[in-house]
Amino acid sequence: MLPKNRPPTHPGEMLLKEFLEPMKITQVELAHRMQVPIQRINTFINGKRDMTPETAILLSRVLKTTPEFWMNLQTTY
């Protein structure tokens, strides 16, 4: 059941709070592992960029998740 009294969480915030911080991975290190510019990760985490299928695939490879997980977060947002 989805809560109705709060705005949905941006996938970038989920990435930061649920993956990067617990795993102690910096944005720079994630960008390096994904082979993308740091700005791409930073703007995504700051909510200024939406999830793309390409980013979902790259994140799933690095973080051992599925692309569908990331795309579902974006759809819900």
C-alpha positions as CSV (number, residue, x, y, z in Angstrom):
1,M,0.0,0.0,0.0
2,L,1.5,3.3,-1.1
3,P,1.4,6.2,1.5
4,K,-0.8,9.0,0.4
5,N,0.5,11.7,2.8
6,R,4.0,12.3,1.3
7,P,5.4,13.0,-2.1
8,P,7.1,10.0,-3.9
9,T,10.8,9.6,-3.4
10,H,13.0,10.4,-6.4
11,P,15.1,7.4,-7.6
12,G,18.3,9.5,-7.1
13,E,17.5,9.9,-3.4
14,M,17.0,6.2,-3.1
15,L,20.3,5.6,-4.8
16,L,22.1,7.9,-2.3
17,K,20.3,6.8,0.9
18,E,19.8,3.0,0.2
19,F,22.9,2.2,-1.8
20,L,25.8,4.6,-1.9
21,E,25.8,5.6,1.8
22,P,25.4,2.1,3.2
23,M,28.0,0.7,0.8
24,K,30.3,3.7,1.4
25,I,30.6,4.4,-2.3
26,T,31.1,8.0,-3.4
27,Q,29.4,9.6,-6.4
28,V,32.8,9.8,-8.1
29,E,33.5,6.1,-7.6
30,L,30.1,5.1,-8.9
31,A,30.5,7.3,-12.0
32,H,33.9,5.6,-12.5
33,R,32.5,2.1,-12.2
34,M,29.6,3.0,-14.6
35,Q,32.0,4.8,-16.9
36,V,29.9,7.9,-17.1
37,P,30.6,11.6,-16.2
38,I,30.2,12.5,-12.5
39,Q,27.8,15.2,-13.5
40,R,25.3,12.5,-14.7
41,I,25.3,10.9,-11.3
42,N,25.3,14.2,-9.4
43,T,22.3,15.7,-11.3
44,F,20.4,12.4,-10.9
45,I,21.0,12.2,-7.1
46,N,20.0,15.9,-6.8
47,G,16.7,15.2,-8.6
48,K,17.5,17.2,-11.7
49,R,17.7,14.3,-14.1
50,D,15.3,11.4,-14.6
51,M,16.2,7.7,-14.8
52,T,16.9,6.6,-18.4
53,P,16.9,3.0,-19.5
54,E,20.7,3.2,-20.1
55,T,21.3,4.5,-16.6
56,A,19.0,1.8,-15.2
57,I,21.1,-0.9,-17.0
58,L,24.4,0.6,-15.8
59,L,23.2,0.9,-12.2
60,S,21.9,-2.6,-12.2
61,R,25.2,-4.0,-13.3
62,V,27.2,-2.0,-10.7
63,L,24.8,-2.5,-7.8
64,K,23.6,-6.0,-8.5
65,T,20.0,-5.0,-9.0
66,T,17.7,-5.1,-12.0
67,P,17.0,-2.4,-14.6
68,E,13.3,-2.9,-13.8
69,F,13.9,-1.9,-10.2
70,W,15.2,1.5,-11.3
71,M,12.6,2.1,-14.0
72,N,9.8,1.2,-11.6
73,L,11.2,3.7,-9.1
74,Q,11.1,6.4,-11.9
75,T,7.6,5.4,-12.9
76,T,6.3,5.6,-9.4
77,Y,8.0,9.0,-8.9
